């Protein structure tokens, strides 16, 4: 029975694809005939001679389809034309429908091109509906279209009045922070906080304790101990935090890499990611900062200290006040580790120095 059910499922899917493919062909026949009638009415029925059909191969989510196009011969101009071409995109050879192109461009974000090609063939019930090379080319062309649109948008915004626009940010959710100490210490922390000069109980680090005390000073209604153990850095009013980095993306050619610049812009209202190459992404980032807080907004730029980040901070953000450039924690910790290795004679001295440094810096 199980085998019979599996066979019925496969037969239904196969027949469903075939039926939908034939339905698409029938709809195309109607649309093509309408274009022919419109063309004959435009140039005169007696001037047009129907001269057979021409096949057009289309790769779609329903597989490979052969669409017939009516060929018309204009007796006056002695030229053959196919009116149905008005309904088709510009093409040379096989046409790939927009739906299949969207699948081919979205799926490579999570899997390899070869896997995408096999998945599309399986989904469309058509072996080799599209090649791996064509999937790669579609992604490249799609990226070029996006970059062209972004460039035009940046040029339009730079010439226009930014007061008419607002930053399109994703809604910021409350971050899920890990606990600084175990729940068993809650009672001990609560007891210490009522003292005149509280000191951190065993199991709570100095930097976490400083955040706890600062939170108690800032909040009129004291936070609960459960909330205090999950404190972390918060974005302040009128502050925009920008985290920047560059990523090396492997090119198809051996030992060739593409440097992709990425940035995350966050405010109290929301956040947005940017990515791109060259100066385009820096122009986008500059415009987004203007829309978020203006020249008077507080900008905190986080990065690894790369030359392009320092140059962007000094040149593009020179009119922003106040602003600050900070080395992110990962690279700061990495540099401290390297310097400690150069300074200290033993591993124990290195561990002691790093413990003191990290406690003061974090």
C-alpha positions in Angstrom: 0.0 0.0 0.0 2.8 2.4 0.8 4.4 1.7 -2.6 1.1 2.4 -4.3 0.7 5.7 -2.5 4.2 6.8 -3.4 3.5 5.9 -7.1 0.2 7.8 -7.0 1.9 10.9 -5.5 4.6 10.9 -8.3 2.1 10.4 -11.0 -0.1 13.2 -9.7 2.9 15.6 -9.6 4.0 14.6 -13.1 0.5 14.9 -14.6 0.0 18.2 -12.7 3.2 19.7 -14.3 2.1 18.5 -17.7 -1.4 19.9 -17.4 -0.1 23.3 -16.2 2.4 23.3 -19.0 -0.3 22.7 -21.6 -2.5 25.3 -20.0 0.3 27.9 -20.3 0.7 27.0 -24.0 -3.0 27.4 -24.6 -3.0 30.8 -22.8 0.0 31.8 -25.0 -1.9 30.8 -28.2 -4.7 33.1 -27.3 -2.4 36.0 -26.5 -0.4 35.5 -29.6 -3.5 35.5 -31.8 -4.7 38.7 -30.2 -1.4 40.4 -31.1 -1.8 39.1 -34.7 -5.3 40.5 -35.0 -4.1 43.8 -33.6 -1.2 43.9 -36.2 -3.6 43.1 -39.1 -6.0 45.8 -38.0 -3.1 48.3 -37.8 -1.6 47.7 -41.3 -4.7 46.3 -43.1 -5.9 42.7 -43.3 -5.4 42.5 -47.1 -1.7 43.5 -46.6 -0.8 40.7 -44.1 -0.3 37.1 -45.1 -0.1 34.4 -42.5 3.1 32.5 -43.2 3.2 29.6 -40.7 4.7 29.4 -37.2 8.0 29.7 -35.5 8.9 27.8 -32.3 10.3 29.6 -29.3 11.9 27.5 -26.5 11.1 28.7 -22.9 12.7 27.5 -19.7 10.2 27.9 -16.9 9.2 26.6 -13.5 7.0 24.1 -15.5 9.9 22.8 -17.4 11.0 23.4 -21.0 8.1 24.6 -23.2 7.8 25.2 -27.0 5.6 28.2 -27.7 4.3 28.8 -31.2 4.6 32.3 -32.7 2.5 33.3 -35.8 4.7 34.6 -38.6 3.2 37.4 -40.7 4.3 38.5 -44.1 3.8 42.2 -44.9 3.2 42.4 -48.7 3.9 46.1 -48.8 7.3 46.1 -47.1 8.2 42.5 -48.0 9.2 41.8 -44.4 8.3 38.9 -42.1 7.3 39.8 -38.5 6.0 38.0 -35.4 3.6 40.2 -33.5 3.7 38.0 -30.5 7.3 39.1 -29.8 5.9 42.1 -28.1 4.8 39.9 -25.2 8.3 38.4 -24.8 11.4 39.9 -23.2 14.5 40.7 -25.3 16.1 37.3 -26.1 18.7 35.5 -28.1 17.9 31.8 -28.0 16.1 30.2 -25.0 14.0 32.5 -22.8 14.2 32.0 -19.1 11.1 33.1 -17.3 11.3 35.6 -14.5 10.0 33.1 -11.9 12.8 30.6 -12.8 15.4 33.4 -12.7 14.2 34.4 -9.2 14.7 30.9 -8.0 18.1 30.7 -9.6 19.2 33.9 -7.9 17.7 33.3 -4.4 18.8 29.7 -3.8 22.6 30.3 -4.2 22.5 32.4 -1.0 22.3 29.1 0.9 23.7 26.4 -1.4 26.2 25.8 -4.2 25.5 26.5 -7.8 25.6 22.7 -8.6 23.1 22.0 -5.9 20.8 24.8 -7.1 20.9 23.4 -10.7 19.9 19.9 -9.4 17.2 21.4 -7.2 15.7 23.4 -10.1 15.7 20.4 -12.3 13.9 18.3 -9.7 11.4 21.1 -8.9 10.5 21.7 -12.6 10.3 18.0 -13.4 12.7 18.7 -16.3 16.3 17.3 -16.3 18.8 20.0 -17.0 16.1 22.8 -17.2 19.0 25.2 -16.6 22.8 24.6 -16.5 25.1 25.4 -13.6 26.9 28.0 -15.7 23.6 29.7 -16.6 22.7 29.9 -12.8 26.0 31.6 -12.2 25.5 34.0 -15.0 22.0 34.9 -13.8 23.3 35.7 -10.4 26.0 37.9 -11.9 23.6 39.8 -14.2 21.1 40.2 -11.3 23.9 41.7 -9.2 24.9 44.1 -12.0 21.2 45.2 -12.3 21.0 45.8 -8.5 24.3 47.8 -8.5 23.1 49.9 -11.4 19.8 50.8 -9.7 21.7 51.6 -6.5 24.1 53.9 -8.3 21.2 55.7 -9.9 19.5 56.0 -6.5 22.6 57.5 -4.9 23.0 60.0 -7.7 19.4 61.0 -7.3 19.6 61.4 -3.6 22.8 63.4 -3.7 21.2 65.9 -6.1 17.8 66.1 -4.3 16.5 67.3 -1.0 17.1 64.7 1.7 14.5 66.3 4.0 11.8 64.7 1.8 13.0 61.2 2.6 13.2 58.9 5.6 15.6 56.1 6.4 14.0 52.7 5.6 15.0 50.6 8.7 14.0 47.2 9.9 12.3 47.3 13.3 14.8 46.7 16.1 13.9 43.8 18.4 15.0 43.5 22.0 18.3 41.7 21.9 18.6 38.3 23.6 21.5 38.7 25.9 23.2 35.8 27.7 23.2 35.9 31.5 26.3 37.4 33.3 25.9 35.0 36.3 23.9 31.9 37.2 20.4 32.3 38.6 21.6 30.8 41.9 23.5 34.0 42.6 20.3 36.2 42.3 19.7 36.1 46.0 23.3 37.0 46.9 23.3 39.9 44.4 20.0 41.2 45.7 21.3 41.1 49.3 24.5 43.0 48.4 22.7 45.7 46.5 20.9 47.0 49.6 24.3 47.7 51.3 25.6 51.3 51.4 28.8 50.3 49.5 28.0 47.2 47.6 30.8 44.9 46.4 30.3 42.2 43.8 29.7 38.7 45.2 31.8 35.9 44.2 30.9 34.7 40.6 30.1 38.2 39.3 32.9 40.0 37.3 33.9 43.6 38.0 32.8 44.8 34.5 29.4 43.2 34.9 29.1 44.7 38.4 29.9 48.2 37.1 27.0 47.9 34.6 24.7 46.7 37.4 25.5 49.7 39.6 25.2 52.1 36.6 21.8 50.7 35.7 20.6 51.2 39.3 21.8 54.8 39.2 20.1 55.5 35.8 16.8 53.8 36.5 14.4 55.4 39.0 12.4 52.2 39.2 15.1 49.6 39.9 15.4 46.7 37.5 14.9 43.3 38.9 17.9 41.1 39.6 16.8 38.8 36.7 16.9 41.9 34.4 20.2 43.1 35.8 22.0 39.8 35.0 21.3 40.3 31.3 22.6 43.9 30.9 24.5 44.9 27.9 25.4 47.9 25.7 22.4 50.0 24.7 22.0 52.5 21.8 21.6 56.0 23.3 19.1 58.6 22.1 20.1 60.3 18.8 23.0 57.8 18.5 23.8 55.8 15.3 26.1 52.9 15.6 27.8 51.7 12.4 29.7 48.4 12.3 31.9 48.0 9.2 34.0 45.3 7.8 35.2 43.9 4.5 34.8 40.3 3.3 36.8 38.4 0.7 34.6 36.5 -1.6 36.1 33.8 -3.8 35.9 34.4 -7.6 35.6 31.5 -10.1 39.2 32.0 -11.1 41.8 30.4 -8.9 43.5 32.6 -6.3 41.2 35.5 -7.2 39.1 37.3 -4.6 36.5 40.1 -4.5 36.6 42.5 -1.6 33.0 43.2 -0.5 32.4 46.0 2.0 29.6 45.5 4.5 28.0 47.7 7.2 25.3 47.5 9.8 23.6 50.8 10.7 21.6 50.7 14.0 19.6 53.3 15.8 17.0 53.0 18.6 14.3 52.9 15.9 15.8 50.1 13.8 18.7 48.8 11.7 19.7 48.2 8.1 22.5 46.3 6.4 24.5 47.6 3.4 27.0 45.8 1.1 28.8 46.6 -2.0 32.2 47.3 -3.6 34.3 50.5 -4.0 33.0 53.9 -3.2 29.3 53.1 -3.9 28.6 51.5 -0.5 30.4 54.4 1.2 28.1 56.9 -0.6 25.1 54.8 0.5 26.4 54.7 4.1 26.9 58.5 4.2 23.4 59.2 2.9 21.9 56.7 5.3 23.7 58.4 8.2 22.3 61.8 7.1 18.8 60.3 7.0 19.2 58.6 10.4 20.4 61.5 12.5 21.7 64.3 10.3 25.0 66.1 10.8 24.2 66.7 14.5 23.6 63.1 15.2 26.0 61.1 17.4 27.8 58.6 15.1 29.8 55.7 16.6 31.8 53.9 13.9 33.1 50.4 14.7 35.7 48.7 12.6 39.0 46.8 12.3 41.0 49.9 11.6 41.3 49.3 7.8 42.5 52.2 5.7 39.1 52.7 3.9 37.3 52.8 7.3 39.7 55.5 8.7 39.5 57.4 5.4 35.7 57.3 5.5 35.7 58.6 9.1 38.1 61.4 8.4 36.8 62.6 5.0 33.2 61.7 4.7 32.2 62.2 8.3 34.3 65.3 8.9 31.1 67.5 9.3 29.4 65.1 11.7 29.5 66.2 15.4 29.9 64.4 17.7 31.5 61.3 16.2 33.9 58.6 17.3 35.9 55.8 15.7 36.3 52.7 17.9 38.3 49.5 17.3 35.8 46.6 17.6 36.2 44.1 20.4 37.3 41.2 18.3 40.3 43.1 16.7 41.1 44.9 19.9 41.3 41.6 21.8 43.4 40.2 18.9 45.9 43.1 19.0 46.1 42.9 22.8 46.9 39.2 22.5 49.6 39.9 19.9 51.2 42.7 22.0 51.1 40.6 25.2 52.9 37.8 23.3 55.7 40.3 22.4 55.9 41.8 25.9 55.6 38.9 28.4 58.2 36.3 29.0 56.0 33.5 30.1 52.5 32.2 29.4 51.4 32.9 32.9 52.6 36.5 32.7 50.6 36.8 29.4 47.5 35.4 31.0 47.7 37.8 33.9 48.3 40.8 31.7 45.4 39.9 29.4 43.1 39.4 32.3 43.8 42.8 33.6 43.6 44.4 30.2 40.3 42.8 29.2 38.7 43.6 32.6 39.6 47.3 32.0 38.7 47.5 28.4 35.3 45.6 28.3 
